[in-house]
Amino acid sequence: MDKSSALEYINQMFPTEASLSGVEPLMQKIQSEIRRVDASILAAVRQQSNSGTKAKEELAAATSAVQELMLKIKEIKTKAEQSETMVQEICRDIKKLDFAKKHITTTITALHRLTMLVSAVEQLQVMAAKRQYKEAAAQLEAVNQLCSHFEAYRDVPKITELRDKFKNIKKILKSHVFSDFSSLGTGKETEEPNLLQQLSDACLVVDALEPSVREELVKNFCNKELTSYRQIFEGAELAKLDKTERRYAWIRRRLKTNEEIWKIFPQTWHVDYLLCIQFCKLTRTQLVDILNNLKEKPDVGTLLLALQRTLEFEEELASKFGAGTEKSRSKESTDDEEIEEDDEGNDRKRIAEIRNRYQKKDASTEPDAKAQMEKDKQKDLAVPGAGFNFRGIISSCFEAHMTVYVELEEKTLMESLEKLVQEETWETDEGSQTNILSSSMQVFLIIRRSLKRCSALTQSQTLFKMLEVFQRILKAYANKLYNRLPKGGTGIVAAATGTDGQIKTSDRDERMICYIVNTAEYCHKTSGELAENVSNMIDPQFVNKVDMSEVQDEFSAVITKALITLVNGVETKFDAEMLAMTRVPWASLESVGDQSEYVNGINSILSASIPVLGSLLSPTYFQFFLDKLAASLGPRFSQNIYKCKSISETGAQQMLLDTQAVKTILLEIPALGKQTTVATSYSKFVSREMSKAEALLKVILSPVDSVANTYRALLPEGTLSDFQRILDLKGLKKTDQQTILEDFNKHSATTTNIRHSSMAPIVSLPPAPTTASSSATASALVASISSSSSAPATAFASALTTPLSAYSREDVLTRAAALGRGAATTGFKRFLALTEAAKDKKDGPFRKLFNS
């Protein structure tokens, strides 16, 4: 223990002076303990010393024992070697006798087999001469097995002689069998009852010969059977397309008539299967010649009938020989699903899969691997359903000549389309929930029927051509919808009455436009579904070419044009109210009252149209319509203020009240249309557009001495010409305006210099910049847009307030490009909507662009 612990222990043992009397007894006790511990240590040391000595003695004894054991092992090994030598000497003579016995046994066996081989060859020769096929077949098997035992003795003269003799006998058998089979089908089988049995036995001989003999025999038999077919259908009378059905009737009769006779062939030969393959190949060759030699286009009815009968025949053969063997050929279970692969690449792939299934992994290292693969291939092709597909083997030759069918289908579809459009009432049925035109559903119905007819005949090039026909039909329908939209007034009368380009729509026209929008949306969606259906049924090589995007773009263009036409039609209804607004005597109003009559007229127009439009249009397109309407009505209202002659302070206050009322009306349009999902951006946009009119009126209300500062503060994008028009509205004389204009020009020049040094320039256009170059004006437009990229709609609205004479067509397009780069997507869409609207308007903000 450490010092502190020792002190604590002593203090614990002797806490007081009186306890010190026990020190002596304690010291004696401790000394006694020390002596006991020393004695224990001494005893342990002595014991350890004795143990070390004993361990050395035991180690020495163990070493001695190991050496003695090694000597004994060595002695045993020596004795074992001596014993082995003795045994070898004893068995040396016995081993020689064993080898001699083995050789004698082999020799006796070989001589016995040689005797059997000689006897068998002689018997086989006799059987071949007498045409005893059944016995010869069994004897052939025996001779083949005996010959296999003498492969190692090929160089022995006797063996060589026997092998040559055996080959000659096989040739004789082959010639006899082929000669007997040549009489099959000549009528001798009825005269000689034993002929069929003899031929059946001959088939056993063919099986015992090489596989090539069987293939040659079956090939000769098939060629013989098809000789009459060639003679009949290569003649001028039956070598016609309308006689195609008689070809298939001929092979059906042939198979049925000779069914009993052909039973002489073993089931494993599949003679009927191989005969049908040769028939199909020959028929295809003859039909190709017939189609190529036609002087005129084939009759569609005849062509389709021939194709239909061909497809039925191919399906019949595929059901009979496809996807496994027949019940009479095999008892193995087969898969019920049929794999319909028409192209040769897939056929080769299936053959390779079957062949590889039975091919060994190390076949490439074996010398006969290639030969074995060829045998497997021939074996696979001889089995029904393994590597040969009847579907398309004949019918594919019609593909190159189906143009007349496609043309007829297109003509029929186009006539049906014209009839449907003529019968279209452009109204929906009562109680209809879709709000789409019935003609659209009928168009897709006839297209689906045509697709079903075509897919039943072919799923290759012709089906792809039909898809192109469907695209043209749908584009034509989209054009019909486009042309049905109301157009603006044109001609001398329209120009004289001031209605050139204006679109006037009735309530029925507005409903019809909504129906066209919904119909185009339905066609857009269904066109995509049509493309998916075609992709699922057409051949894989055409799947990537199936595309209906152009058709869908056509219907999207119809939707856009219809909605813009709807906006223009509603906007045209405001012409009378806008004219009434300019005719109000704003300069002589004595007091501010309720909202003006033209505001009530605007409200009445919207209250009559919007509920109907909201109930017919989807939320997405209704939102689109609202955006375009607000983008058109807001700037137009601001421009209409400039058309008023003079506005007094009271008149400006009344007009400001009317502006608030119009703003409220526009904000309540979504609720009026019963659309609750309208985006909040619409409210912001309406407030922003109408705030420009409010700012303009506030400038008019401002005192004369501060009108310039108020104009710059509320309308920072305003031009000098607009400011001068505001002074005219305030009723100031030209002499009074001159001083204000000079101060405004000085301040504008100072502001321009400051902005030039700090940011992108904002150029104020002169009052009459008609002599300025287009490029300078365009630069000013781009600069003004760039400086207000954070508020593209504001910049765009300010551009609308600029007189049209100040801008050329190139100027506005340049400003539009700048807006597209710096503005949000919605702002750019609104610009496009306005430019589209201007095409059909007379006094729209961009109308002069399209007249230049």
Stockholm file with secondary structure:
# STOCKHOLM 1.0

chainA/1-852         MDKSSALEYINQMFPTEASLSGVEPLMQKIQSEIRRVDASILAAVRQQSNSGTKAKEELAAATSAVQELMLKIKEIKTKAEQSETMVQEICRDIKKLDFAKKHITTTITALHRLTMLVSAVEQLQVMAAKRQYKEAAAQLEAVNQLCSHFEAYRDVPKITELRDKFKNIKKILKSHVFSDFSSLGTGKETEEPNLLQQLSDACLVVDALEPSVREELVKNFCNKELTSYRQIFEGAELAKLDKTERRYAWIRRRLKTNEEIWKIFPQTWHVDYLLCIQFCKLTRTQLVDILNNLKEKPDVGTLLLALQRTLEFEEELASKFGAGTEKSRSKESTDDEEIEEDDEGNDRKRIAEIRNRYQKKDASTEPDAKAQMEKDKQKDLAVPGAGFNFRGIISSCFEAHMTVYVELEEKTLMESLEKLVQEETWETDEGSQTNILSSSMQVFLIIRRSLKRCSALTQSQTLFKMLEVFQRILKAYANKLYNRLPKGGTGIVAAATGTDGQIKTSDRDERMICYIVNTAEYCHKTSGELAENVSNMIDPQFVNKVDMSEVQDEFSAVITKALITLVNGVETKFDAEMLAMTRVPWASLESVGDQSEYVNGINSILSASIPVLGSLLSPTYFQFFLDKLAASLGPRFSQNIYKCKSISETGAQQMLLDTQAVKTILLEIPALGKQTTVATSYSKFVSREMSKAEALLKVILSPVDSVANTYRALLPEGTLSDFQRILDLKGLKKTDQQTILEDFNKHSATTTNIRHSSMAPIVSLPPAPTTASSSATASALVASISSSSSAPATAFASALTTPLSAYSREDVLTRAAALGRGAATTGFKRFLALTEAAKDKKDGPFRKLFNS
#=GR chainA/1-852 SS CCHHHHHHHHHHHCCSSGGGGGHHHHHHHHHHHHHHHHHHHHHHHHHHHHHHHHHHHHHHHHHHHHHHHHHHHHHHHHHHHHHHHHHHHHHHHHHHHHHHHHHHHHHHHHHHHHHHHHHHHHHHHHHHHHTCHHHHHHHHHHHHHHHHHTGGGTTSHHHHHHHHHHHHHHHHHHHHHHHHHTTTTTTHHHHCTHHHHHHHHHHHHHHHSCHHHHHHHHHHHHHHHHHHHHHHHTSTTTCSGGGHHHHHHHHHHHHHHTTTGGGGSCGGGCHHHHHHHHHHHHHHHHHHHHHHTCSSCCCHHHHHHHHHHHHHHHHHHHHHHSSSCCTTTCCSCCCSCCCCCCSHHHHHHHHHHHHHHHSCTTGGGSTTHHHHHHHHHHHHHTSTTSSCCCTTTTGGGGGGGCHHHHHHHHHHHHHHHHHHHHHCCSSCCTTCSSCCCHHHHHHHHHHHHHHHHHHHHCSSHHHHHHHHHHHHHHHHHHHHHHHHSCCCBCHHHHHHHTCBTCCCCCHHHHHHHHHHHHHHHHHHHHHHHHHHHHHHHSCHHHHTTCCCHHHHHHHHHHHHHHHHHHHHHHHHTTHHHHHHHHHSCGGGCCSCCSCCHHHHHHHHHHHHHHHHHHHHSCHHHHHHHHHHHHHHHHHHHHHHHHHSSCCCHHHHHHHHHHHHHHHHHHHTHHHHTTCSCCCHHHHHHHHHHHHHHHHHHHHHHSCGGGHHHHHHHHCTTCCHHHHHHHHHHTTCCHHHHHHHHHHHHHHHHHHHHHHHHHSSCCCCCCSCGGGSCHHHHHHHHHHHHHTTTTCHHHHHHHHHTSCGGGCCHHHHHHHHHHHHHHSCHHHHHHHHHHHHHHHTCSSSTTGGGGTC
#=GC SS_cons         CCHHHHHHHHHHHCCSSGGGGGHHHHHHHHHHHHHHHHHHHHHHHHHHHHHHHHHHHHHHHHHHHHHHHHHHHHHHHHHHHHHHHHHHHHHHHHHHHHHHHHHHHHHHHHHHHHHHHHHHHHHHHHHHHHTCHHHHHHHHHHHHHHHHHTGGGTTSHHHHHHHHHHHHHHHHHHHHHHHHHTTTTTTHHHHCTHHHHHHHHHHHHHHHSCHHHHHHHHHHHHHHHHHHHHHHHTSTTTCSGGGHHHHHHHHHHHHHHTTTGGGGSCGGGCHHHHHHHHHHHHHHHHHHHHHHTCSSCCCHHHHHHHHHHHHHHHHHHHHHHSSSCCTTTCCSCCCSCCCCCCSHHHHHHHHHHHHHHHSCTTGGGSTTHHHHHHHHHHHHHTSTTSSCCCTTTTGGGGGGGCHHHHHHHHHHHHHHHHHHHHHCCSSCCTTCSSCCCHHHHHHHHHHHHHHHHHHHHCSSHHHHHHHHHHHHHHHHHHHHHHHHSCCCBCHHHHHHHTCBTCCCCCHHHHHHHHHHHHHHHHHHHHHHHHHHHHHHHSCHHHHTTCCCHHHHHHHHHHHHHHHHHHHHHHHHTTHHHHHHHHHSCGGGCCSCCSCCHHHHHHHHHHHHHHHHHHHHSCHHHHHHHHHHHHHHHHHHHHHHHHHSSCCCHHHHHHHHHHHHHHHHHHHTHHHHTTCSCCCHHHHHHHHHHHHHHHHHHHHHHSCGGGHHHHHHHHCTTCCHHHHHHHHHHTTCCHHHHHHHHHHHHHHHHHHHHHHHHHSSCCCCCCSCGGGSCHHHHHHHHHHHHHTTTTCHHHHHHHHHTSCGGGCCHHHHHHHHHHHHHHSCHHHHHHHHHHHHHHHTCSSSTTGGGGTC
//
